[in-house]
């Protein structure tokens, strides 16, 4: 059974389920949305009316748990809820994508972690809605259940905000250094685009979590509304990579008017309880030199400009709380919080290694592990071959598989870790077909390491070639070099 991620248990029995097409699918009415998605995923494939897949309720299953019984004449998928049923049908989908004779088995399966995420940076380079939907569908095949949508950065603003139209009129476009038609590249997602992506993701039982980066990585904001910066400009939507000095002015109250409008938009469009507020790589030189920021220091009783970030973070968290949302921040939000403590409900995403996540867990925060040091940055090259695309750092499939979100943690601390995630930053990844090559099969490794307790890299490497053949049938571009 070349299933990825590896199920919790597989019990082999006598006989095979043999089919010449996709078996007829039927089941309880409550599972009709999941059956509809399954039929969509096999649209155009021949149907085998002699065999059947039956969807039934098993109230003994936990929320995401499912069970599969494969007999020579039928496949029975059971779960207590729709999410578990979807996962079960995706495991069946894997089998049917590459096998006409499936061993008779009993499968019992459930996830290790509730957060199994993937982040796509659509700010550095803009990806189409059709590509995002294709990606979400393939992610769901692997039981990835979080699509973290990075919507804003120095190089582009992709979110429509009605009361701040210049964010998309100006902030969504930048000068393009590569040869393109015209001088500018970029774009933004309309409200209809966003609702369409969210609805599609919901049909695949994937939660869409938006990220709007504040107060750093703000060049696109400042190019649109220069009065929100410390110097007044001139600013531009950046066409360079890197981290820049100009950030939102901590001494300007209008910054929080912008945040209120942005959060209103996110509340209207995104049903997820989470909003990622960034908080990473903020530079403090502008705040040190800014009279308005120095006045803010005096008002708040803070001693250094860098402490203003914790003051801003607390205000942003409170704004989201009034809207029923929970904030997520990169691990920098833990720093300089002696006076303005990070609220306990803030989720910390650890990217600069595992140390930030470990510290956050000890402090009682929920934690998501996405360390760049453990194969979670998919913009890194697959290996040392100079022909490989990506950043100079190396992130092998084996590195991604080696991630253990709770590694070396005491049980009490590990209880705060809700899962792990891979991130694709897109500074060098300017097209969806390149993105696919960078994502697959490393995301398959991540999917297994956050789903199953039965990690075994040797087994994974044996199953992976068959699984990659399935992805070929789904027209996914993949890396196939050394693991």
Steps between C-alpha positions, in 0.01 A plus 500: 500500500699796371299760691645841601468589779530154655175405680499425871430131439450264205378144549531280192235242416446243226404607150508808276263772392534511122346773288502612138407859583378717784251306716149629542485730804207510741434564865317696766358839402712684757811405301370623164738803488801271546368255241443790260863614539618143442297476180643835387852373557434202271291691247528339156639170630322176402252364755493136616134436590583151623698633797406756760629736768263547794522794745360431846499641852719363780437704814799342674738701277651830617460818294760432228517125544378258233487128429512312171396140443595359162323180395512336156166655401495834678689766691335635815617834641371597842543807719309694763506830312550650157867587552590143588301376201687735268836371625386142454385564144833666420682188612272300269572754227872428537441127455281546192746737335757228440358157579236280340548224759493618860572259787215427738586690816366671809640851543464707815641847476515826691733803510775570748462881474201723429704762305649358181584805299645642181571868435507656153657845460289677237646842582849461351347342190133486412341159436170442323185379671498189281851405615409558866196274466702227332754522781235485774347191342834317490582610855172352620594168340775489767269609787661846513222705657636858519569732206690799640454778244779761519327800344722802570868586506749761380460383142122501473160542669237249380198564727217741399411747778208723396593801711867484392477454122860609435625182667400312187514785248864578590617232743420200283738593217876541485771555246608163366867423449431192288395545136118520497230662291499856634705646784291381794400165643259400774129489561257450783217268593148636477242425768345253256840331450552465875150366564547253215830371643353471849192312374715262298731443797201430724384232255843340553485548879790747489490812717630820338697716745589849370820685583539877492852596610514781761687721589799399288523385135284806433647656182183436298291668772733800519514542122120520508464718811832679573360674807509171688880496503748678722663711226212561260696345215555481219411131508450236234366149472828314522641318198795375708519213745610546859392678817453877486533784750162663439217361714167635621544794736437399862419861589225548239149411617380475139693172478237346728217643289651307210526185713135533603391521135720206401370286786140592411569373150654178629205448734259543210682273256678231704303266729817365666540582868866582431671803347877503459637848575862436401718693743828374355818680397401847623781755480509766774728772360213712371326483839823601676523817289130589476367779730151347499638161603711655776188674627323164498784355707446771758122442505534125548791506744716286273877538492599396147348521154508124455255464790240684292442185300354319802277803566374487140455123511283519813277762334464288184417191706232695689349626172476147367357377829212747470425336165510149642837423339817348643836646398797300375845658485848396391728427793635857518178598680650338812777759520516817715172425674605580856256791534236407242463128548396292203139390565480129580255430217750606229621200300873505426636367171864404547712554189856588613558150627303328775614716792229763462232234498646329806509831687143584399378155606663540842320834534167334426447610140374266233783432256536410133842373396627617160878520554711594199772282656286185473399487136190719532611770252415373156663790315835340592665280236439126510873420484843645419462470122560852360224436245239475775268804539455674834691675773863391563413316822426127469185329623478132409192283515671316786541832686128567476421146611729540802278771652354403835299799628538376860862387484673492842202662673357397832146368471352808667675732252425279199129523578509862378626402153203478264694399190744586226516673166706551185539842338567597139641852479483619143778755445660266243192291419321709240266239346268228623675224308827586673314513832369146448854374444613665825201371700484136391595256644627689805144583606428123485775454760355776718153350468622168636702646784205703638236232440634167614670356807652231273786697346745290303711672235610173338135403457417849372768480231357165385146635479590833344568388137153345475350811658683725257344304215162595645604865504606465136145396419386823667743698280721608788858604415741338747862473604634146457862520607686373805296511821 
